[in-house]
Amino acid sequence: MTDAHAASQAGEAATAWRRIADEIEAAIGRGEYETGATLPSSLALAERYGVHRHTVRQAFRHLADRGLVSVSRGRGTQVTAPRFPYRIGRRVSMRTNFGAAGIAVAGSILGAEIVRGEAESCAALRLEDGAPLWRIETLSLAGGVPVSTGVHLLSAKRFPDFDKMLSRAGSSITAAFAACGIPDYVRLSTRLSARLASEREALLLRIEPGAAVMLSTAVDALPDLTPIHLIDGIFAGERMEMVVEPFADFPSPLAGEGGA
């Protein structure tokens, strides 16, 4: 095989996978494949288009990179829901983020306990080492789909009945703060990273074990910048798109907010 022939074949393969990907994307856009639908197998599409299975798999990888499908062993290639934009600015409000798109937010409390604060957490909250902290684990859903789970840390002395407030507020962190006399707070910092989901995280978020998740480590504060709340959030990577807008000042979240 000559170099020119090999180059020609490579060019044809590149054109083929892109054409297949574009046609599948267009079909998804037309509603021919609904969210959760399984696409034809790579073998079936290879026969339809007269290409090698690897060419179809490359098209699938491209669609997965665009967040349109998820590929997993045993389940094939499935159409995923569009990624939710999650804006991070001076204020971070899950209800504002999803409400703008007409998507209902709900949440649940997975656990609440008072623990001895570790040095790093206490320092971030400007508390003495070992101060008692609420450790509250939550799960948030958007449109009935799990999008994040997280651990919230805050002073048990300052908020002695926060677990009860949170329960009465329907697991809304913002509404619980409002019940404690804090109607507004701001985001001091957010650190983002990524890793693979643990089995428990995958179960909670209804994603494949080992799927990518985004980690958000954040600090919330009173308007005078006194820190009051630490959040370690884990977001389903395939469902979320983080939009960092450092100068954005979203409206103060209202009661019913699902937490951030």
Protein Blocks (a to p, Z undefined) as FASTA:
>chain_A
ZZklmmmmmmmmmmmmmmmmmmmmmmmmnopacghiacddfklmmmmnopafklmmmmmm
mmmmnopaccdehklpadddddddddddfbdcfklmmmmnopacddddfbdcdddddfkl
mmmnopaehiacddddddddeehiafbdcdddddfklmmmlmmmmmmnoopaklmmmmno
pabccdfbdcdddddddfklmmmnopaehiacdddddddddfkopafbdcdddddfklgc
cdddfkbccddddehiabZZ
